[in-house]
């Protein structure tokens, strides 16, 4: 056997051992092999594979774009991507699962289609190309990754590639299917093109894709959680703009689940947009009262408004200061028309102020301040040695979750279905369920549930599930367990003769 054949054999064996840890990876490999036989992938050439999970937001939610601490964990469900370089400039995407949704499972174009007069086309042209055919809308995130790399590293992107994608991260359930869909292709592409990027840098690139190309105003917590997370751990990060803390292991005496409410969530929805815009409206009032003149800082990956006292982050205001000096001065609500009349410049580059919309200013600003405080307390309690996580600690953790859920509702991000799930968990307090809250961007999606890791708790959780199924007339999807993030999994190579 030649040294080259030996290397391929060792590479494939290493991949098979890894596939033994991930049932979805073993299934994905079969799809890759089928595509080699069909000629979609070339025989004898390396195929680069990455696996990126979705995430479950335990605490923090909408606190990321206001500089708060967030507390996320990865889930078992993941997006898997295989890419193989081509000798020409053709780019091909294949995602067989979207056919059932009425979308085009195959998208093909040339690198030249992204260029204009020797440079990359403007963003507006890329959005127009995607939107002219709704059947290929799913590929916006993947195309956005490639567009970003061409824009940033034009000298390195000289050849096309074939990409194959599978995902079991459910759409619209608030577990960041979009971040997984952005990160997995980006991780594989940068490896293929010889570009160094991981951790915070990789997360910020994919956040740019979601905001700039797909125009979904999001913070960075989703992308960073799925990049740096690991099985059985939480990712604490202070979003100023992105400062990850050491991972925190889930204490062995606690258990975490997520239940999908069945109400579809979207960060592009009007509820999320309204709550986010209301937060920055509140921030604008506070700056005025303190005679602060915000300036637009464009030095980072994304522009943002800053000033010398809070550096643009409402999370830097303490709850006591907020209640003492600002809360009662803020309007409970204000119309977009009235706000624009007072302040022509809105301090969030990524949400509009719509004249006809009424914004929950006081509640949204309060949430930004208080949620940061709640998450710091939650983080501190959960970081204690497992022997110190007693009944009192469990009760405090649960109450912080319930307060967080209430904060969502006050901002207009609740829903009848998620409220019902939280109510059912409260009813099982005596049976070792500790707390529950809506997750992510809210307005539907998934409810996170924390309980003791005991047989009795499992029975209580099952009662919640059964009662909710009866109430909602649905079969709720359950998230349980976690898996390695994109960085920990890395990029693995296989080759088939």
C-alpha positions in Angstrom: 0.0 0.0 0.0 1.4 3.4 -0.9 1.9 6.1 1.7 -0.9 8.1 0.1 -3.3 5.1 0.4 -2.2 4.6 4.0 -3.0 8.2 4.8 -6.5 8.0 3.2 -7.2 4.7 5.1 -6.1 6.2 8.4 -8.2 9.4 7.7 -11.3 7.3 7.0 -10.8 5.1 10.0 -10.5 8.2 12.3 -13.7 9.4 10.8 -15.5 6.1 11.4 -14.5 6.2 15.1 -15.9 9.7 15.3 -19.1 8.6 13.6 -19.5 6.0 16.4 -20.0 8.9 18.8 -22.7 10.6 16.6 -25.5 8.6 15.1 -26.4 11.5 12.8 -22.8 11.5 11.5 -22.9 7.8 10.6 -26.1 8.4 8.6 -24.6 11.5 7.0 -21.6 9.5 5.8 -23.9 7.2 3.9 -25.3 10.2 2.1 -21.8 11.4 1.2 -20.9 7.9 -0.2 -24.0 7.9 -2.3 -23.1 11.3 -3.7 -19.6 10.0 -4.6 -21.2 7.0 -6.5 -23.5 9.4 -8.3 -20.7 11.7 -9.3 -21.7 14.8 -7.3 -18.5 14.4 -5.3 -15.3 13.5 -7.1 -13.7 10.1 -6.3 -10.3 10.1 -4.6 -10.5 13.8 -3.5 -10.8 14.9 0.1 -14.3 15.8 1.4 -14.3 18.2 4.4 -17.1 17.7 7.0 -18.3 19.8 10.0 -21.1 19.2 12.5 -22.6 22.2 14.2 -25.4 21.8 16.8 -28.3 24.1 17.6 -28.5 25.8 21.0 -30.9 26.0 23.9 -31.0 29.4 25.7 -31.2 28.7 29.4 -30.9 32.4 30.5 -30.1 35.7 28.8 -32.4 35.6 25.7 -32.7 39.1 24.3 -29.9 40.4 26.6 -27.2 39.8 24.0 -27.7 42.9 21.9 -27.7 45.2 25.0 -24.4 43.8 26.3 -25.7 41.4 28.9 -24.4 38.0 30.1 -26.1 35.1 28.5 -26.1 31.4 29.4 -26.5 28.9 26.5 -26.0 25.2 25.9 -25.8 23.2 22.7 -28.4 20.6 21.8 -28.1 17.1 20.3 -29.7 18.1 17.0 -27.2 19.5 14.5 -26.5 20.7 10.9 -23.9 18.6 9.0 -22.0 19.9 6.0 -19.6 18.3 3.5 -17.7 20.4 1.0 -15.2 19.3 -1.7 -13.2 21.8 -3.8 -13.8 21.7 -7.6 -11.3 22.4 -10.3 -13.5 25.1 -11.8 -15.5 28.1 -10.5 -18.8 26.3 -10.2 -20.5 26.3 -6.8 -23.2 23.7 -6.1 -25.4 23.3 -3.0 -27.4 20.2 -2.3 -29.9 20.0 0.6 -32.4 17.2 0.0 -34.5 17.8 3.1 -35.9 21.1 1.8 -37.7 19.4 -1.2 -40.5 18.4 1.2 -41.0 22.2 2.0 -41.4 23.0 -1.7 -38.0 24.5 -2.1 -35.2 23.7 -4.6 -33.0 21.0 -3.2 -30.1 21.9 -5.6 -28.7 25.4 -6.3 -25.9 26.0 -8.8 -24.0 29.1 -9.8 -20.5 30.4 -10.6 -18.2 32.5 -8.5 -18.3 34.9 -11.4 -22.0 35.5 -10.6 -21.0 37.1 -7.3 -18.5 39.5 -9.0 -19.0 42.8 -10.8 -16.3 44.9 -12.5 -13.5 43.1 -10.7 -15.1 43.3 -7.3 -17.8 41.6 -5.3 -21.3 42.6 -6.0 -23.1 44.9 -3.5 -25.3 43.3 -0.9 -28.5 44.6 -2.5 -27.7 42.6 -5.6 -27.1 39.4 -3.6 -30.4 39.8 -1.8 -32.2 40.4 -5.1 -30.7 37.3 -6.6 -31.8 35.2 -3.6 -35.3 36.8 -3.5 -36.1 36.5 -7.1 -36.6 32.8 -6.6 -38.3 32.0 -3.3 -37.5 28.3 -3.8 -33.8 28.9 -3.1 -34.3 31.1 -0.1 -32.9 28.4 2.2 -29.4 28.9 0.8 -29.2 32.6 1.8 -27.1 31.8 4.9 -24.7 29.4 3.0 -24.3 31.9 0.1 -23.8 34.6 2.7 -20.8 32.7 4.1 -19.2 32.5 0.7 -20.0 36.1 -0.1 -18.4 37.2 3.2 -15.2 35.2 2.4 -14.9 36.6 -1.1 -15.4 40.1 0.3 -12.8 39.7 3.0 -10.3 37.3 1.3 -10.7 37.9 -2.5 -7.2 36.5 -3.2 -8.0 33.1 -1.6 -11.3 32.3 -3.2 -10.1 31.0 -6.6 -12.1 27.8 -7.1 -15.7 26.6 -6.6 -16.9 23.6 -4.6 -19.7 21.1 -4.1 -21.6 21.3 -0.8 -24.0 18.7 0.7 -26.1 19.6 3.8 -28.3 17.8 6.2 -29.9 19.1 9.4 -32.2 17.8 12.1 -32.3 21.2 14.0 -36.0 22.0 13.8 -37.0 25.3 12.1 -38.8 28.0 13.9 -38.5 26.4 17.4 -36.2 29.0 18.9 -33.1 26.7 19.0 -31.1 28.6 16.5 -31.4 26.6 13.3 -30.1 29.6 11.5 -26.8 29.8 13.5 -26.1 26.1 12.9 -26.9 26.6 9.2 -24.4 29.6 9.0 -21.6 28.1 11.1 -21.3 24.6 9.7 -20.7 25.7 6.1 -18.4 28.6 7.2 -16.3 26.3 9.3 -15.8 23.8 6.4 -15.2 26.6 3.8 -12.5 28.4 5.8 -10.7 25.1 6.2 -11.0 24.4 2.5 -9.7 27.8 1.5 -6.9 27.8 4.0 -8.3 30.6 6.1 -7.8 30.7 9.9 -11.0 31.4 11.9 -12.5 30.0 15.0 -14.2 31.0 18.2 -15.2 34.6 18.5 -14.0 35.5 15.0 -15.9 32.8 13.3 -19.1 33.6 15.4 -18.8 37.3 14.5 -18.5 36.5 10.7 -21.6 34.4 10.7 -23.5 37.0 12.8 -22.6 39.5 10.0 -24.1 37.1 7.5 -27.4 36.9 9.3 -27.7 40.6 9.9 -26.3 42.0 6.7 -27.4 39.6 4.1 -30.7 38.2 5.5 -31.5 41.3 7.4 -32.4 39.5 10.6 -31.4 41.7 13.6 -29.7 39.3 16.0 -27.1 39.4 18.7 -24.1 37.1 18.8 -25.1 34.6 21.5 -26.5 32.0 19.1 -23.4 31.9 16.8 -20.9 31.8 19.6 -22.8 29.2 21.6 -22.8 26.7 18.7 -19.1 27.5 17.9 -17.5 27.1 21.3 -20.1 24.9 23.1 -19.4 21.3 24.3 -21.4 18.3 25.4 -22.8 18.7 29.0 -21.6 22.3 29.3 -23.0 25.8 29.3 -21.5 28.7 27.5 -21.5 31.9 29.5 -20.7 35.0 27.5 -20.7 38.7 28.1 -21.9 40.3 24.9 -19.7 43.4 25.0 -19.4 42.7 22.1 -18.4 39.1 22.7 -16.5 37.9 25.7 -16.8 34.2 26.3 -16.2 32.9 29.9 -14.9 29.5 30.8 -17.5 26.8 30.1 -19.6 25.6 33.0 -20.5 22.0 33.4 -24.1 21.1 34.1 -24.1 19.9 37.7 -24.9 16.1 37.9 -27.8 16.6 40.2 -29.6 18.8 37.7 -31.4 18.0 34.5 -32.4 20.3 31.6 -35.0 19.8 28.9 -36.7 22.0 26.2 -40.3 21.6 25.0 -41.4 23.1 21.7 -44.6 25.1 22.2 -45.6 24.5 18.6 -45.8 28.3 18.0 -43.3 29.2 15.3 -40.6 31.7 16.3 -38.7 34.0 14.0 -36.1 36.7 14.8 -37.4 38.4 11.6 -40.9 38.6 13.3 -42.5 41.9 14.2 -42.6 41.0 18.0 -38.8 40.5 18.2 -38.1 43.6 16.1 -40.5 45.7 18.2 -39.0 44.6 21.5 -35.4 45.2 20.3 -36.2 48.6 18.8 -38.0 49.6 22.1 -34.9 48.8 24.0 -32.8 51.2 21.9 -35.6 53.8 22.1 -35.3 53.6 25.9 -31.5 53.9 25.6 -31.9 57.1 23.6 -34.0 58.7 26.3 -31.4 57.8 28.9 -28.5 59.3 26.9 -30.5 62.5 26.5 -31.2 62.8 30.2 -27.5 62.3 31.0 -26.3 64.7 28.2 -24.5 61.9 26.5 -23.9 62.2 22.7 -23.6 58.7 21.2 -21.3 58.3 18.2 -21.4 55.5 15.6 -18.5 53.1 16.1 -17.8 51.2 12.8 -14.5 49.7 13.9 -15.9 46.2 14.6 -17.6 43.6 12.4 -20.9 45.4 12.9 -21.5 49.1 13.5 -23.0 50.3 16.9 -23.7 53.5 18.8 -21.5 54.2 21.8 -21.0 56.8 24.5 -18.5 57.2 27.4 -20.7 56.1 30.4 -22.2 52.8 29.4 -20.3 52.2 26.1 -23.6 51.6 24.3 -24.8 48.8 26.6 -27.8 49.1 28.8 -26.6 46.0 30.7 -23.9 48.3 32.3 -26.7 50.0 34.3 -27.4 48.5 37.7 -31.0 47.6 38.6 -31.0 49.9 41.6 -29.7 52.8 39.5 -32.3 52.1 36.8 -35.2 52.0 39.3 -34.0 55.1 41.2 -33.2 57.4 38.3 -34.8 56.2 35.1 -37.7 53.7 35.2 -40.5 55.9 36.1 -39.3 58.7 33.8 -39.5 56.4 30.7 -42.8 56.3 28.8 -44.6 53.0 29.1 -45.1 53.0 25.4 -44.5 55.4 22.5 -45.4 55.4 18.9 -42.7 55.3 16.3 -44.1 58.5 14.8 -43.8 60.3 18.2 -40.3 59.0 18.9 -39.0 60.0 15.4 -40.4 63.5 16.0 -38.2 63.8 19.1 -35.2 61.9 18.0 -34.6 61.6 14.3 -31.7 59.2 14.8 -32.4 55.7 16.1 -29.5 54.1 18.0 -29.8 50.6 16.5 -28.5 50.2 13.0 -30.5 47.0 12.5 -34.1 47.7 13.4 -36.4 50.4 11.9 -38.7 52.6 13.9 -42.0 52.1 12.2 -44.3 55.2 12.5 -47.5 53.0 13.0 -45.9 50.7 15.7 -46.3 51.2 19.4 -43.2 50.3 21.3 -43.1 48.9 25.0 -40.2 51.2 26.0 -40.3 50.9 29.8 -40.6 47.1 29.9 -38.0 46.5 27.2 -35.5 48.8 28.8 -36.1 47.3 32.2 -35.6 43.8 30.8 -32.2 44.7 29.4 -31.1 45.9 32.8 -32.6 43.3 35.0 -32.0 40.2 32.8 -28.3 40.9 32.9 -28.5 41.0 36.8 -30.6 37.8 36.8 -28.1 35.9 34.6 -25.1 36.9 36.7 -26.9 35.5 39.7 -27.9 32.4 37.9 -24.3 31.9 36.7 -23.0 32.3 40.2 -25.4 29.8 41.7 -24.9 27.2 39.0 -21.1 27.5 39.3 -21.0 26.3 42.9 -19.7 22.8 43.7 -22.4 20.2 43.2 -22.5 19.5 47.0 -23.6 23.1 47.6 -26.4 23.1 45.0 -29.1 22.3 47.6 -32.8 22.9 47.8 -32.5 26.6 48.5 -30.2 27.0 45.5 -32.6 25.1 43.3 -35.5 27.3 44.3 -33.5 30.5 43.6 -32.5 29.1 40.1 -36.1 28.4 39.4 -37.3 31.8 40.5 -34.8 33.6 38.4 -36.1 31.6 35.4 -39.7 32.6 36.2 -38.7 36.2 36.5 -37.0 36.0 33.2 -40.1 34.6 31.6 -42.2 37.4 33.1 -39.8 39.9 31.6 -40.4 38.4 28.1 -44.1 38.8 28.5 -43.9 42.4 29.6 -41.9 43.1 26.4 -44.6 41.6 24.2 -42.5 38.4 23.6 -44.8 35.9 25.4 -47.4 33.7 24.0 -50.4 31.7 25.4 -48.7 28.4 24.5 -45.4 29.2 26.3 -47.2 30.6 29.3 -49.2 27.4 29.5 -46.0 25.3 29.5 -44.5 27.4 32.3 -47.7 27.2 34.3 -47.7 23.4 34.0 -44.1 23.3 35.3 -45.0 25.5 38.3 -47.7 22.9 39.2 -45.0 20.3 39.6 -42.8 22.3 42.0 -43.4 19.8 44.8 -42.2 17.0 42.4 -38.7 18.4 41.7 -39.2 20.6 38.7 -37.5 23.9 39.5 -38.3 26.5 36.9 -39.1 27.2 33.3 -38.9 30.1 30.8 -39.4 31.0 27.2 -36.1 31.0 25.2 -34.3 32.8 22.5 -36.2 35.6 20.7 -39.5 34.6 22.3 -43.0 35.0 20.8 -43.3 31.2 20.6 -40.6 28.7 20.2 -39.2 26.5 23.0 -39.5 26.6 26.8 -36.5 25.6 28.8 -37.2 23.5 31.9 -34.8 22.9 34.8 -35.3 20.2 37.4 -33.4 17.8 39.7 -31.9 14.8 38.1 -34.1 12.2 39.9 -36.5 9.5 38.8 -39.4 11.5 40.3 -38.5 14.5 38.2 -38.7 12.5 35.0 -42.2 11.4 35.9 -43.1 15.1 36.6 -41.7 16.1 33.3 -43.7 13.4 31.6 -46.9 14.7 33.2 -46.1 18.2 32.0 -45.6 16.9 28.5 -48.8 14.8 28.5 -50.9 17.7 29.9 -49.5 20.1 27.3 -50.1 17.6 24.5 -53.7 17.3 25.6 -54.1 21.1 25.9 -52.4 22.0 22.6 -53.7 19.0 20.6 -50.1 18.5 19.4 -47.3 16.0 19.9 -44.6 18.4 21.4 -41.0 18.0 20.3 -38.6 17.5 23.3 -35.0 18.6 23.4 -32.8 16.6 25.8 -29.0 16.3 25.9 -26.3 18.2 24.2 -23.3 17.7 21.8 -19.9 19.2 20.9 -19.9 22.6 19.2 -18.4 23.4 15.8 -14.9 24.1 17.1 -14.7 21.0 19.3 -15.9 18.8 16.5 -13.5 20.5 14.1 -13.3 19.7 10.4 -12.7 16.0 9.5 -11.7 14.7 6.1 -12.8 11.6 4.2 -12.0 10.3 0.7 -13.6 7.5 -1.3 -12.1 5.8 -4.3 
